[in-house]
């Protein structure tokens, strides 16, 4: 397979630490960071006009109407 055998990786603590650091570095480099829209202070605002947000007033009204129609 890929890399060293598990029996040689955990033969010493230093090898195990180096292997785990490599795994963490690979995960850190491959997972993209979430992008925040400019001008927000950490909270997503519905007023930004993001078409992918579901929580708009119109969608909430439609959901409430559908819930009223259910028995």
Number of C-alpha atoms within 10 A of each C-alpha: 4 4 7 9 9 10 8 10 17 13 10 10 10 11 13 15 13 12 17 13 12 12 11 11 11 11 11 11 9 8 8 8 8 6 6 11 13 7 7 10 9 9 8 12 12 13 7 11 9 12 8 6 12 11 9 13 10 10 12 12 11 11 11 11 11 10 10 9 7 6 4
